[in-house]
């Protein structure tokens, strides 16, 4: 077996501009990496959190996510998080709260996306609308986007940014919906001229503790998952194939086929380790009976080949 399987997950934090990231870099004690490609990157001493300054706009978000996820082989064990400021369309008074986004609307196309929120958190939840330009408080502003007219008419409050839709659509190619998290801090209600680098930094200093606590919770959860997985089996162990076969209720024929399949994956360099790990993490393994085991085997074979 070549190489060591990465069991510990990574948290990739994407932020549009440095003033948004400055407070978290300090609070998490992140160190700037030497320039490696086009993006400024910061990493913690456990090599568990990587923060990327991605640039402004949906296109910039999509490109940076694709670049980083490809470069670091991000997979469905990792978390990909967008953290940043946003405007708010509100018919009432608003506050500079932190929101976790449970629905994303792309203004230009009307497409909607739904991240799965499977984490404990103390934040408010909201829909976010992604515009291609800065949101300015002016009802005529939305007439250019017929896809969203009903959304704006029917709501008293909606977050508005420039990155979430592009970020999500790129990230979904690398991780599951439950691994994508979008956290937004309200900076204004359509008056971007009042937002400065200093006010953004102060906003994140104010909410930094809550954000750090949430990130630390994710880190602990990942460490627990990795520990549980390592107790179940080790790819470095000579008997891990027998473990998988046992948990899949393999017949002797299935066992031999599985061994040959994994041998083929090894010599051709195809990474099947992550797929097996994912099956344990998603509770597809161990199976409950032979019938379930046969179905699981057939699905695994189809996914690998």
Secondary structure, DSSP 8 states (H G I E B T S, - for coil): --S----S--EEEEESSHHHHHHHHHHTT-EE----SSS-EEE-TTS-EEEEE--SSHHHHHHHHHHHHHHTT--TTSEEEEEEEEEEEESS-----EEEEEEEEETTT--EE-----S---SEEEEEEE-SS--BS-GGGGGG-GGGHHHHHT-SEEEEESSHHHHHHHHTTTS-GGGEEEEEEEEESSBGGG--HHHHHHHHHHHHHHHHHHHHHHHHHHHHHHHHHHHH--TTSTTHHHHHHHHTT--HHHHHHHHHHHHHHHHHT---HHHHHHHHHTT--S-SSHHHHHHHHHHHHHHH-
